[in-house]
């Protein structure tokens, strides 16, 4: 079982936090290409973000 806290930061708004839990069976994903070749760049933002 996994338990954690998810926090969403939205510009010009208060952050939203929620406790989350998950359980079940999982299977690892195996990439067919090198992981170093994957680059999503800034998918959701135009500026790099850093953890607070």
N, C-alpha and C positions, 0 to 999 in steps of 0.2 A: 504494500500500500504506500502511496505517496501522499504527503500532506505538506502544504506550503502556503505562502501568502503571495498573491499577485497584486501588484500596484501598477496602475495605468496613469501616466503623466500626460496631461493635455495642456498645451500652451494656453495661457490666460484663464485657466480653470483650476479648481482645487483637484488634487490627486484623488483617485478612486482606489480603495484597497478592498480586497476580498480574500477570505480564507478559502482554499481549494483543497479537495481531496480526490484521489482517484485510486481505483483498484482494478485488477484484471490481469490478463495474460498478455505479454508483449513479445514481439519478435524483433530482433535487431535488423536494421536495414544495412545492406551491403552495397556500397556505391560501385558502379561500373567504371567510373572515372576517378582520377586522383582528386581528393578533397581540396588540395591546394589550387586546383583549376576552377573551383566554384567561387564566384565573386558576385554577391548580390548588391554591392556598393551600398548606397543609401536608399533602400527601397521605400521606406515610409517617411523619410525626412530629406530635406535638401542640404541639411547641415549635420555633421557627425554629432552624435549625442554620447554622453558619458554617464555612468551610474552616479547617483547622488550619494 
